[in-house]
Amino acid sequence: MIISLLILIIVIILLIVVLLWKNQIEYKANNEENKKQETVIKKNTSTKKESDNQEKNAKIEGIVCWGDSLTYGLAGGYPKVLEELLKKDGITIPVANEGVTSENTQEIMERAGAFPSYLAKDITIPREKKAVMINLVNDEGDAYNQLLANGSSSCIVSIEGIQGKVLRKSSAGKSSYEFTRLTKGASVLIKSGTKLTYDFVNRYENYIPVIFMGTNGGWSSIDELIQQQQMILDVFPENKQFIIIGLTYQHYVEDKELDEEMEEHWGEHYLNLREYLSGQGIYDAGLKPSSSDLEQMKQGIVPAIIRTDKVHYKEVGYQVLGKFLYQRMQDLGYLK
């Protein structure tokens, strides 16, 4: 009886040992499988992030700089400096300099396509490359005569997919426009209300816009200037990457109110150029400010040492601006 009981106990112990051993093997197998799955998930996640980054960067086809003479600059201005810095880092994208001397905000907005225009009447575009008269209206349906009012003789537009050149003509104080298709094709009737699409809207669709305007006027309040900047950004609504450069002309920044409101509105997209060029920018340029320069810097004024006049910069000024802009784009992750 005792022997039988002992045998039973031994059998039970053996069964328990076998079960524990089996459970241990299954646990190890499951643990290894889980680790493999985690590795696969991490790899897939990493691959997806890399793919997303590549897709995001692939969409950035270039940078377009809208502005006046401060963008046009000397020796290509800050856009040229920016392009050279990009090339040094192996980033081969174009930087378009759309700076035109003496233009105010309204004229820059016109060139950037911020004022949409539409056909006022039906027109027939002939199959040959012959000019056809067109009349334009704005969003409100009022006559629009500001196209090419900045002095440019012509521009390239598309009307219902037909690309052509628009020529402005003035007579007796009135303006009219001619549209001439660039290539022959079928004769097409175009209805009134059809929108003109500027050639550069397609060209700069995936470009990062940099807006530096306002020195020559065209705005009456800071809120209006912000609205004008937004209207240019609205031309390319899919692009969430952009930079707004602040003004440095003393007349506009004596009370620093402009910078404060701009920074509040645009946040990290705003480049406070006045603050930079009246401070660290002078030393980044390798310049040694005089006592009068230092006095101006204390007042938040861009010192004479880096300027050619009250408005424009010396070549070294455009160089440090280009570097300052490049660093901000890096900080924002635009150039990864």
Phi, psi and omega in degrees: 000314180295320181295318179297320179295319179297319179298317180299317179297318180297318180298317180298317179298318180297319179297318178298317179299316180298317181296317178297319179296318179296317179297322179296319180295316179296323179297315180297318181297315179295321180297317179294321179294320178297319179297320178298317180296319178298320179297317180297316180298313179299319181295316179296319180296316180296318180297320180296316179298316179297319180296318179298317180296318180295319179296318180297314181289328181295332181284340179278102184267347180173187178230134178241128184251110180265134179174198181249217182294336179288340173269318178302313169066195175250138179053040179094352176063194182295332177299322178294318178298316180299317180296321179293322178295322177297315181298322179298329179267011177078017179258103186260074174238147181287153173239109183276128178264101179255043176265130179234125184303136173073002181285142173268182185297322182297319181290322178294319178298321178300312180295328182278356178083021182284344178250095181294146178229152187225157177292131180279333182223162173297144174224159173244118177274116183291162181290331178276167178276069180243144182290143174230135181288138177228145173246144186240151173228161178264192181302328183274357181087005178277152179304134183241117183235019184269351178298126181066019180287349182279002178110345177295143185276331184201167174208162180260130178225169173237136176237112184053041176083355179266116183276138180199177181255132175259130179243132178267134177234139180237137179207128179054038177080002179249149181248144174221167184228148174240140176242128178233119180296152184274332179228152179293154179185188180290147175293135186227134174270124180248128183282153175298150182091353178290132184278141172276131178251117181291142183303319184288343177299318176286321183296321185257016186304318182251027176264149173279119179278136172242122185245121181225089185214161178126343183298326182265017177085199184101000179219152185244350178209161179296321178300321179293320178297318178298318179297320179295318177299318180295325180296325176291318178297327181292342177295332180236070190295338182281344184268112181265001180257124182196165177224135173248124180261132182282160182280156180233358179290125189308324183303327185266346190236016183300323182260004177062007181297321181301310181300318182297316180289323178295315179295323179294322183279312188266345178060227185291348177283349184267129179257107182280085186289322180301313180298320181291313183284348174259014180215247187299331182302327180296319181283327175296332179280355181076023182264154177246102184293143176280178179297322178290325176297315181297324178294318177297319181297323177298329180274000181079022180258136176297120188288159183297335184298337183249002182247152172265336175205197183292342186248311192268159182256158169288168183303323180295332177294318178292329179294313181288331175296316178300319180291320178299316179295317180299317180296320180294320178296324175294315180300325181277357178080017182288333191248019181288000000 
